[in-house]
Amino acid sequence: MSRMNGTAPPAPTADVQDHLATQLTTRTATIGVVGLGYVGLPLAMAYAAEGYNVLGIDVSERIVDQLNRGVNHIEDVDDEELAQSVQQEVFRAESTYASIGEADVVFICVPTPVTQHKDPDTAYIEQATEAIAQHLRPGQLLILKSTTYPDTTEGVVQPILEAAAAPQGLTLGEDYFLAFSPERVDPGNKEFTTANTPVVVGGVTEACTEVAALALEQIVGTVHRVSSPKVAEMEKLLENIFRSVNIALVNELAQLCDRVGGIDIWEVVEAAGTKPFGFMKFTPGPGIGGHCIPIDPYYLSWLARKYDFETSFITLAARINEEMPFYVADAVMRAVAHSPVALKDARVLLLGVSFKPNVADTRHSPAERVVQVLRKRGVTHISYTDPHVSEYSVTVNGTREPLPGHPLTAETLADHDVAILLTNHAAFDYEMIAAHAPMIVDTRNALRDIPCDEEKLVVLGSGSF
């Protein structure tokens, strides 16, 4: 543990790559993880579980303090595993980069948002790389995991590192290494985790690819090597845009089924799913959420414009998905119209505000856009219930406002005029919802097997929405 306590790392041998490989296979390498969120913390715990010393960096002093006390903030990380890693001193967190020079391998797992014009914002990547570059030394491997556009690794990260390496006479691919390996975290997925989900990696040089693959193979069963970071970066965008496009397809068909009437998109999808080849099941919903799917199409669109190319199909799919909260809001307005209450007095309850079932992750959740649209249309009394989210706020007119939260009870349901089922959490009591909510807008077909008065239930894509 001497290296985790600040002792300077030993100078590498003449063959830097072999030395780092030996450190990795003997578990004597120190692993650095920058960004201790949904991607970084599970990654850090995976290496700690394999016996590596792990240094976590996060700019949030609150998160760092919690982690160093063994207090977990990520649902996909086992509380006891974290506490044990801290107690055994194989993991520690810091809010500065002062000790990053101790790390032999450094993963960058920081956010990659878009600007208000929906262009890529690589500021977090740049800031992290610049901070790491100040401590760059021979024998280090840097792996970018943040989802981004092709050429970020070589066009953004590499120049920063090379500027720091030049005064030391360090050569990329010989003295230090750089690669991209996209994250494949699915929050709440108990079947596929950091340890058993295959990963892709592409290095700036062949040596970079090999040493990065070796580092990943210490915690992941299958590592697929590609020829460059650009291929790995594009591969990640393909993964997420594939979902975006197919979700848009069923969202548009759901609206068509509602327009035609007499056709239930959920029954259609279920029937199509009986085909054992050539079809993959996707279902409609109130919009898309999470960090990647709402953003990645715009990363690719931005890149395409640089080459005088328009990603018409991909951009259209993103637009269809972004319009779904408006479609849901329209259904709520119609539901209110059938209630004995004026619009300004209507009380609306959101059932679930996380972007997917059974997790606390609210990033880009369609719930926020639904609230914003309803507020603009005069609905002011909006609250929520979510067993995974204790506090929730939305941006309204440029100001972040907390949304009142309630437990899901018969009284809560009866006290509202319309309930919008946005997230189909397993913990919800759907029979109680069906029995006590005066009007229900079901965007997830969660009440399909629950007896419910048809006059008070509208289901997205069922012909009644």
Buried (B, 14 or more C-beta within 10 A) or exposed (E): EEBBEEEEBEEBEEEBBEBBBBBBEEEBBBBBBBBBBBBBBBBBBBBBBBEBBBBBBBBBEEBBEBBBEBEBBBBBBBEEBBBBBBEEEBBBBBBEBEBBBBBBBBBBBBBBBBEEEBBBBBEBBBBBBBBBBEBBBBBBBBBBBBBBBBBBBBEBBBEBBBEBBEEEEBBBBBBBBBBBBBBBBBBBBEEEBBEEBEBBBBBBBEBBBBBBBBBBBBBBEEBBBBEBBBBBBBBBBEBBBEBBBBBBBBBBBBBEBBEEEEBBBBBBBBEBEEEEEEEEEBBBBBBBBBBBBBBBBBBBBBBBEEEEEEBEEBBBBBEBBBBBBBBBBBBBBBBBEEBEBEBEEBBBBBBBBBBBBBBBBBBBBBBBBBBBBBBEBEBEBBBBBBBBBEEBBBEBEEEEEEBEBBEBEEEBBEBBBBBBBBBBBEEBBBEBBBBBBBBBBBBBBBBBEBEBEEEBBBBBBBBBB
